[in-house]
Every structure is written in structure tokens, then in C-alpha cells.
Amino acid sequence: MIDYSHKVRELFEGQFREWKLARDNYDQLDRVMVRTVSFPGYEISVQFNPGRITSSAAKVDARSIEARPCFLCEKNRPPEQRGISFGDDYIILINPFPIFRRHLTIVSLCHTPQRIEGSFNIMLSLAEALPEYVVFYNGPQCGASAPDHLHFQAGNRGFLPIERDMDNPGLCRRVAVSGDTELWLWSGYGRGIMTLKGTNRSAMAGVFDRFRGRFALKQPDRPEPMLNILAYHTDGFWTLHVIPRRIHRPSCYFAEGESRILLSPASVDIGGVFITPREEDFRKITAEDIHAILGEVCLGETDLKNLTKDIL
């Protein structure tokens, strides 16, 4: 069995020696400003990270996507960027514009649209192969800055507050069990999240497919139902946080003047770390802003409870 954790550590070491841009950007994480915003029972971290402006402000409409070369295709990637093959169809790369101390992008070798259907099992395999990482998926209309090229990302465990918040019974509790698959729902968390835990790959995939099918009926005009997904693997168990979305970007993203907050929420933000590429937004964003943003872009707890009824 391939030791991907060891291979990834070697990849980072080699890329830091050979690729100045990546090395400098990871060094700059030491100077990233972070502050904490408190809510009843949990906290949200806010990070000022100017290196993420390209992703946060990315134009992802069809015309803009067609007009630019795909930066995930091999022919367009920086010549210094090397990777590790994952199976026959994917390559693991370090992300040169990091949020995490160790930030990966796992890219399909084929230029094919960002879709979770048909690639969910790859996500589970990545989580199992990289137990030190949270693997995440941003849908084509809710955070993926390359919606034209299938990819996942991964960041080191322990960074996202949602990992520890799941242990708080006041926020997250198990509501159903079938075999070795568990359904957990969140309350008082400001965003609707469905969490699955289990050891059986096919059972997890079956429950997810049922949910995706149900949610797709609510958004029939979209290429796929709007989803962010976080997955990790510990002691034989997968934990999968599924976050259904209402919209891509909140109204404050499009506001003018002092009302504007340039924040485009994706998996990391909804997992508890808000990324602000502008310093003025980092300093002014309030608990009320965060609550409004999450309520605007995420499905509500009641809606999610209805969607997950009898899902097992």
C-alpha cells in the first residue's frame, strides 16, 4: 500500500526547495492576521489573507471561464510545479496560494467539469489515503474557482473549527443509524449541515446519492445541486460534512462602498475560517455580518431536517 502521507511530506520539502513562489507564500502564513469572533457555543476564525484575492474575486461565469486558459491543466501549470500520481486519473499538487499550513489541490488529469457525481468515491479514497488532512469539495457554483476542471482540495487536520465543534452535543447530535452509518444534524450553528459517519464505503455513497438526488429536485436548473463537502478519515471511520447551499455569494459581496465585504464563502469558510483578502473587511466584519452571510448562502436547519427525513 502506498504511503501517501510520506510522499506528500516529501513533495512539500522538494517544492519548497525548488519553487520560490510557493515557498514565499507559505512563509507569509506566519504573518497572516487572524482574529476570533464568538457565538453561543462556538467560534469563527477570520483570516486576512491577501494571497487569496484571485480565488475570492474569481469570475466564474461561462464567458469568463471560456476566455481564460485552465490553470489546472498540465500544459498551463507553472513549470516548477510537480505532483504525485493518485491512481490513474488524479495528481496531488501543493496549492501555491495556501490557507492551511499544508494545502493540497488534487486535480483530475482530464479537463472535465467539476461534478461530485461519479467522483464521490475518489473523495472517500483521498480522505482514507491522507488521514492527516481534511479533503474538501467546492461545487461549480459555490466556491470552485475552476468549475471547468474536476478537482478537490485538502488541508491539514485541526485547522477547521468544525472538527472540534462536532464533539459539542449542544451543536451536533446523532439523529439516525442504519447499520454502521450514522446521520448527525447540527442546531444553533448558523448553517444547515448534514454529517455522515461510517465505515462502509458503499453505504456512505448510497446515502449521499439519495441526498444529492433529493436536493437536485430543489435546484433543477443547476448543473448539480449546490454543495460544499468536507471529509476526513480517523480510526476506520469516515466523517463527511455535507453543506447544501442556496446561493454562491452573499449580497455584501456585490454591495458598494462601506457596505461591501469581499467574501466568497466556500468549504473552508463554512467550516469555520472566514477568508478575507482585503484588510478593511478583516477589521470590520462583525458577528452580525457572519451570521447574515451564513444564513444567506446556506440552507437553514429546518429545511435540511426535512430534506434528510428517512434518508437512512
Secondary structure as a PSIPRED ss2 file (coil, helix, strand):
# PSIPRED VFORMAT (PSIPRED V4.0)

   1 M C   1.000  0.000  0.000
   2 I C   1.000  0.000  0.000
   3 D C   1.000  0.000  0.000
   4 Y H   0.000  1.000  0.000
   5 S H   0.000  1.000  0.000
   6 H H   0.000  1.000  0.000
   7 K H   0.000  1.000  0.000
   8 V H   0.000  1.000  0.000
   9 R H   0.000  1.000  0.000
  10 E H   0.000  1.000  0.000
  11 L H   0.000  1.000  0.000
  12 F H   0.000  1.000  0.000
  13 E H   0.000  1.000  0.000
  14 G H   0.000  1.000  0.000
  15 Q H   0.000  1.000  0.000
  16 F H   0.000  1.000  0.000
  17 R H   0.000  1.000  0.000
  18 E H   0.000  1.000  0.000
  19 W C   1.000  0.000  0.000
  20 K H   0.000  1.000  0.000
  21 L H   0.000  1.000  0.000
  22 A H   0.000  1.000  0.000
  23 R H   0.000  1.000  0.000
  24 D H   0.000  1.000  0.000
  25 N H   0.000  1.000  0.000
  26 Y H   0.000  1.000  0.000
  27 D H   0.000  1.000  0.000
  28 Q H   0.000  1.000  0.000
  29 L H   0.000  1.000  0.000
  30 D H   0.000  1.000  0.000
  31 R H   0.000  1.000  0.000
  32 V C   1.000  0.000  0.000
  33 M E   0.000  0.000  1.000
  34 V E   0.000  0.000  1.000
  35 R E   0.000  0.000  1.000
  36 T E   0.000  0.000  1.000
  37 V E   0.000  0.000  1.000
  38 S E   0.000  0.000  1.000
  39 F E   0.000  0.000  1.000
  40 P C   1.000  0.000  0.000
  41 G C   1.000  0.000  0.000
  42 Y E   0.000  0.000  1.000
  43 E E   0.000  0.000  1.000
  44 I E   0.000  0.000  1.000
  45 S E   0.000  0.000  1.000
  46 V E   0.000  0.000  1.000
  47 Q E   0.000  0.000  1.000
  48 F E   0.000  0.000  1.000
  49 N C   1.000  0.000  0.000
  50 P H   0.000  1.000  0.000
  51 G H   0.000  1.000  0.000
  52 R H   0.000  1.000  0.000
  53 I H   0.000  1.000  0.000
  54 T H   0.000  1.000  0.000
  55 S H   0.000  1.000  0.000
  56 S H   0.000  1.000  0.000
  57 A C   1.000  0.000  0.000
  58 A C   1.000  0.000  0.000
  59 K C   1.000  0.000  0.000
  60 V C   1.000  0.000  0.000
  61 D C   1.000  0.000  0.000
  62 A H   0.000  1.000  0.000
  63 R H   0.000  1.000  0.000
  64 S H   0.000  1.000  0.000
  65 I H   0.000  1.000  0.000
  66 E H   0.000  1.000  0.000
  67 A H   0.000  1.000  0.000
  68 R C   1.000  0.000  0.000
  69 P C   1.000  0.000  0.000
  70 C C   1.000  0.000  0.000
  71 F C   1.000  0.000  0.000
  72 L C   1.000  0.000  0.000
  73 C C   1.000  0.000  0.000
  74 E H   0.000  1.000  0.000
  75 K H   0.000  1.000  0.000
  76 N H   0.000  1.000  0.000
  77 R C   1.000  0.000  0.000
  78 P C   1.000  0.000  0.000
  79 P C   1.000  0.000  0.000
  80 E C   1.000  0.000  0.000
  81 Q C   1.000  0.000  0.000
  82 R C   1.000  0.000  0.000
  83 G E   0.000  0.000  1.000
  84 I E   0.000  0.000  1.000
  85 S E   0.000  0.000  1.000
  86 F E   0.000  0.000  1.000
  87 G C   1.000  0.000  0.000
  88 D C   1.000  0.000  0.000
  89 D C   1.000  0.000  0.000
  90 Y E   0.000  0.000  1.000
  91 I E   0.000  0.000  1.000
  92 I E   0.000  0.000  1.000
  93 L E   0.000  0.000  1.000
  94 I E   0.000  0.000  1.000
  95 N C   1.000  0.000  0.000
  96 P C   1.000  0.000  0.000
  97 F C   1.000  0.000  0.000
  98 P C   1.000  0.000  0.000
  99 I C   1.000  0.000  0.000
 100 F C   1.000  0.000  0.000
 101 R C   1.000  0.000  0.000
 102 R C   1.000  0.000  0.000
 103 H E   0.000  0.000  1.000
 104 L E   0.000  0.000  1.000
 105 T E   0.000  0.000  1.000
 106 I E   0.000  0.000  1.000
 107 V E   0.000  0.000  1.000
 108 S E   0.000  0.000  1.000
 109 L C   1.000  0.000  0.000
 110 C C   1.000  0.000  0.000
 111 H C   1.000  0.000  0.000
 112 T C   1.000  0.000  0.000
 113 P C   1.000  0.000  0.000
 114 Q C   1.000  0.000  0.000
 115 R C   1.000  0.000  0.000
 116 I C   1.000  0.000  0.000
 117 E C   1.000  0.000  0.000
 118 G C   1.000  0.000  0.000
 119 S C   1.000  0.000  0.000
 120 F H   0.000  1.000  0.000
 121 N H   0.000  1.000  0.000
 122 I H   0.000  1.000  0.000
 123 M H   0.000  1.000  0.000
 124 L H   0.000  1.000  0.000
 125 S H   0.000  1.000  0.000
 126 L H   0.000  1.000  0.000
 127 A H   0.000  1.000  0.000
 128 E H   0.000  1.000  0.000
 129 A H   0.000  1.000  0.000
 130 L C   1.000  0.000  0.000
 131 P C   1.000  0.000  0.000
 132 E C   1.000  0.000  0.000
 133 Y E   0.000  0.000  1.000
 134 V E   0.000  0.000  1.000
 135 V E   0.000  0.000  1.000
 136 F E   0.000  0.000  1.000
 137 Y E   0.000  0.000  1.000
 138 N E   0.000  0.000  1.000
 139 G C   1.000  0.000  0.000
 140 P C   1.000  0.000  0.000
 141 Q C   1.000  0.000  0.000
 142 C C   1.000  0.000  0.000
 143 G C   1.000  0.000  0.000
 144 A C   1.000  0.000  0.000
 145 S C   1.000  0.000  0.000
 146 A C   1.000  0.000  0.000
 147 P C   1.000  0.000  0.000
 148 D C   1.000  0.000  0.000
 149 H C   1.000  0.000  0.000
 150 L C   1.000  0.000  0.000
 151 H E   0.000  0.000  1.000
 152 F E   0.000  0.000  1.000
 153 Q E   0.000  0.000  1.000
 154 A E   0.000  0.000  1.000
 155 G E   0.000  0.000  1.000
 156 N E   0.000  0.000  1.000
 157 R C   1.000  0.000  0.000
 158 G C   1.000  0.000  0.000
 159 F C   1.000  0.000  0.000
 160 L C   1.000  0.000  0.000
 161 P H   0.000  1.000  0.000
 162 I H   0.000  1.000  0.000
 163 E H   0.000  1.000  0.000
 164 R H   0.000  1.000  0.000
 165 D H   0.000  1.000  0.000
 166 M C   1.000  0.000  0.000
 167 D C   1.000  0.000  0.000
 168 N C   1.000  0.000  0.000
 169 P C   1.000  0.000  0.000
 170 G C   1.000  0.000  0.000
 171 L C   1.000  0.000  0.000
 172 C E   0.000  0.000  1.000
 173 R E   0.000  0.000  1.000
 174 R E   0.000  0.000  1.000
 175 V E   0.000  0.000  1.000
 176 A E   0.000  0.000  1.000
 177 V E   0.000  0.000  1.000
 178 S E   0.000  0.000  1.000
 179 G C   1.000  0.000  0.000
 180 D C   1.000  0.000  0.000
 181 T E   0.000  0.000  1.000
 182 E E   0.000  0.000  1.000
 183 L E   0.000  0.000  1.000
 184 W E   0.000  0.000  1.000
 185 L E   0.000  0.000  1.000
 186 W E   0.000  0.000  1.000
 187 S C   1.000  0.000  0.000
 188 G C   1.000  0.000  0.000
 189 Y C   1.000  0.000  0.000
 190 G C   1.000  0.000  0.000
 191 R C   1.000  0.000  0.000
 192 G C   1.000  0.000  0.000
 193 I C   1.000  0.000  0.000
 194 M E   0.000  0.000  1.000
 195 T E   0.000  0.000  1.000
 196 L E   0.000  0.000  1.000
 197 K E   0.000  0.000  1.000
 198 G E   0.000  0.000  1.000
 199 T C   1.000  0.000  0.000
 200 N C   1.000  0.000  0.000
 201 R H   0.000  1.000  0.000
 202 S H   0.000  1.000  0.000
 203 A H   0.000  1.000  0.000
 204 M H   0.000  1.000  0.000
 205 A H   0.000  1.000  0.000
 206 G H   0.000  1.000  0.000
 207 V H   0.000  1.000  0.000
 208 F H   0.000  1.000  0.000
 209 D H   0.000  1.000  0.000
 210 R H   0.000  1.000  0.000
 211 F H   0.000  1.000  0.000
 212 R H   0.000  1.000  0.000
 213 G H   0.000  1.000  0.000
 214 R H   0.000  1.000  0.000
 215 F H   0.000  1.000  0.000
 216 A H   0.000  1.000  0.000
 217 L H   0.000  1.000  0.000
 218 K H   0.000  1.000  0.000
 219 Q C   1.000  0.000  0.000
 220 P C   1.000  0.000  0.000
 221 D C   1.000  0.000  0.000
 222 R C   1.000  0.000  0.000
 223 P C   1.000  0.000  0.000
 224 E C   1.000  0.000  0.000
 225 P C   1.000  0.000  0.000
 226 M C   1.000  0.000  0.000
 227 L E   0.000  0.000  1.000
 228 N E   0.000  0.000  1.000
 229 I E   0.000  0.000  1.000
 230 L E   0.000  0.000  1.000
 231 A E   0.000  0.000  1.000
 232 Y E   0.000  0.000  1.000
 233 H E   0.000  0.000  1.000
 234 T E   0.000  0.000  1.000
 235 D C   1.000  0.000  0.000
 236 G C   1.000  0.000  0.000
 237 F E   0.000  0.000  1.000
 238 W E   0.000  0.000  1.000
 239 T E   0.000  0.000  1.000
 240 L E   0.000  0.000  1.000
 241 H E   0.000  0.000  1.000
 242 V E   0.000  0.000  1.000
 243 I E   0.000  0.000  1.000
 244 P E   0.000  0.000  1.000
 245 R E   0.000  0.000  1.000
 246 R C   1.000  0.000  0.000
 247 I C   1.000  0.000  0.000
 248 H C   1.000  0.000  0.000
 249 R C   1.000  0.000  0.000
 250 P C   1.000  0.000  0.000
 251 S H   0.000  1.000  0.000
 252 C H   0.000  1.000  0.000
 253 Y H   0.000  1.000  0.000
 254 F H   0.000  1.000  0.000
 255 A C   1.000  0.000  0.000
 256 E C   1.000  0.000  0.000
 257 G H   0.000  1.000  0.000
 258 E H   0.000  1.000  0.000
 259 S H   0.000  1.000  0.000
 260 R C   1.000  0.000  0.000
 261 I C   1.000  0.000  0.000
 262 L C   1.000  0.000  0.000
 263 L C   1.000  0.000  0.000
 264 S C   1.000  0.000  0.000
 265 P C   1.000  0.000  0.000
 266 A C   1.000  0.000  0.000
 267 S H   0.000  1.000  0.000
 268 V H   0.000  1.000  0.000
 269 D H   0.000  1.000  0.000
 270 I H   0.000  1.000  0.000
 271 G C   1.000  0.000  0.000
 272 G C   1.000  0.000  0.000
 273 V E   0.000  0.000  1.000
 274 F E   0.000  0.000  1.000
 275 I E   0.000  0.000  1.000
 276 T E   0.000  0.000  1.000
 277 P C   1.000  0.000  0.000
 278 R C   1.000  0.000  0.000
 279 E H   0.000  1.000  0.000
 280 E H   0.000  1.000  0.000
 281 D H   0.000  1.000  0.000
 282 F H   0.000  1.000  0.000
 283 R H   0.000  1.000  0.000
 284 K H   0.000  1.000  0.000
 285 I C   1.000  0.000  0.000
 286 T C   1.000  0.000  0.000
 287 A H   0.000  1.000  0.000
 288 E H   0.000  1.000  0.000
 289 D H   0.000  1.000  0.000
 290 I H   0.000  1.000  0.000
 291 H H   0.000  1.000  0.000
 292 A H   0.000  1.000  0.000
 293 I H   0.000  1.000  0.000
 294 L H   0.000  1.000  0.000
 295 G H   0.000  1.000  0.000
 296 E H   0.000  1.000  0.000
 297 V H   0.000  1.000  0.000
 298 C E   0.000  0.000  1.000
 299 L C   1.000  0.000  0.000
 300 G C   1.000  0.000  0.000
 301 E H   0.000  1.000  0.000
 302 T H   0.000  1.000  0.000
 303 D H   0.000  1.000  0.000
 304 L H   0.000  1.000  0.000
 305 K H   0.000  1.000  0.000
 306 N H   0.000  1.000  0.000
 307 L H   0.000  1.000  0.000
 308 T C   1.000  0.000  0.000
 309 K C   1.000  0.000  0.000
 310 D C   1.000  0.000  0.000
 311 I C   1.000  0.000  0.000
 312 L C   1.000  0.000  0.000
